[in-house]
Amino acid sequence: MTFRLSLLSVGVALTTHACSALSGGAQTPAEPLVSGRDVAWLGAATVLSLGVMQVDARIARASQDSALQKNRALRSVYNGFNPVNEKSLFAAGVLTYAGARIAHAQSTADIALHTTEAVFISGAIGTLARGILGRSRPFVSADRDAFDYKPGKGFTELKYRSFPSIHSSAAMATAAAVATELRYRHARHRKVVTPLLYVLASGPGLIRIYGDKHWASDVLMGGALGVVTGNRTVRYAHGHPGNRVDRWLLGHATAATGTDGAVLALGWQF
């Protein structure tokens, strides 16, 4: 069976084509750079991740069961989602933004820019965190020691860059950013589209557990970071429509509503 996966283009396409009912330009309230709700969500995710760490090793060993690893359907899903990471999503965002600017597709450029910003910010935060913590990946301890930390080593050695998962944060940041854009545009089908985006965005993180590259708690924390970052990036941009970044890269203030027809579809087959 062949599937097409493209988190960014799915969101943009559904935003700009399927969602035709948009409301008028109501004033958007100013948004803080970081809100108390953001801190609360990340705090709750941290506590939950600490709880999941207690069973991380058990989950990791179960995911490496030979029957699961030999399952052709699961291997196909793994191979399909594996290219979806912070680099590919960032590149997809840049290309979509560039294509939309060339085509003078204002709304598509707006969505692509904010989504790309969210991927970049979540990746930067995640990179700093895992560099400092230096948590070893599951394969380092043969899935037995989920509490092996080498502070600072994450900056120099890939095998100590486990917590949080940037694959997960980038995918969830993409989904959250597009979902928030849908909400700002009062898109008619957002209640159907939003869950679909998050289901797709869960794939890159889950396959990292299957591939023995991340503990379950890494994926949980990365996902939470992505959701908060994606939501906050879009909310801040729309809460500050005259911000310099948007005026520089979009040539205008952030669009509150609107739709256009340019979409650059990027995808992977599996």
Residue, then its C-alpha position, 0 to 999 in steps of 0.5 A: m500500500t502506498f501512502r503520501l506523507s507531507l505534514l506541511s503541505v497537507g496542512v497548507a493545502l487543506t488550509t488554502h483549498a478545503c477551508s473556504a469559509l473564513s471570518g472577517g478580520a477581527q482584531t487579534p489581541a497581543e500575545p506574550l513571547v512566553s505565556g504562563r500556560d506554556v510554562a504550565w504545559l511544559g512543566a506537566a510534560t516534564v513531570l509526566s516524562l519523569g514518570v515514563m522514564q521509570v518504564d522506559a527500559r521496559i518499553a524499549r525492550a518490548s519495541q525491539d521484539s524480533a517479531l515486531q522488528k521483522n514485521r513488514a508493515l511496521r518496517s514499511v511505516y518506519n522507512g516512510f516516516n524516517p525521512v521526516n525530521e527537523k531538517s526535512l521539515f525545515a527545508a519543506g517550509v523554506l521551499t513552500y515559503a519561497g514558492a508562495r512568495i514567487a506565486h504571490a500567494q500571501s496566505t500560503a507564505d504566511i503559514a509556511l513562514h510561521t511553521t518554519e519558524a516553529v520548527f527552527i525554534s523547537g529544534a534549537i531549544g531541543t538541541l540545547a537541552r539534550g546537549i546539556l543533559g547528555r542522555s544516552r540513546p537506548f542502544v547504548s545500554a542495550d535498552r537497559d539503562a534509561f538513566d545514563y546521563k553524561p552532562g555536556k556530552g550531547f554537544t559532542e557525541l550523537k549517541y548522547r543526544s536522546f532527551p528530548s526527541i527533535h524528530s518528535s518536536a519538529a513534527m509536532a511543531t509543524a502540526a501545531a503551527v498549521a492547526t493554530e493557523l487554521r484556527y486563526r483563519h476560522a477554517r470550516h474543516r479545522k475540527v477534522v483536519t487538526p486531529l489528522l495533523y497530530v496523528l501524522a505528526s506522532g509518526p516520526g517520534l514513534i518510529r524513533i522508539y521502534g528504531d531504538k534511537h529514543w526512549a518513550s519519554d524522549v518522544l513525549m517531551g519532544g512532542a510537548l515541546g513541539v506543540v507548545t512551540g508551534n502554537r506560541t510561534v503562530r500566536y505571537a506572530h498574529g498577536h504582533p502583526g507589525n513585527r519586523v520578521d514578518r515585514w521583512l520576509l513577507g513584505h507585509a504584516t501577518a495576515a489575520t485571515g485570507t486564502d489563496g491557491a498556491v501550494l507546493a506539495l512535498g512528500w515521501q512514499f512508503 
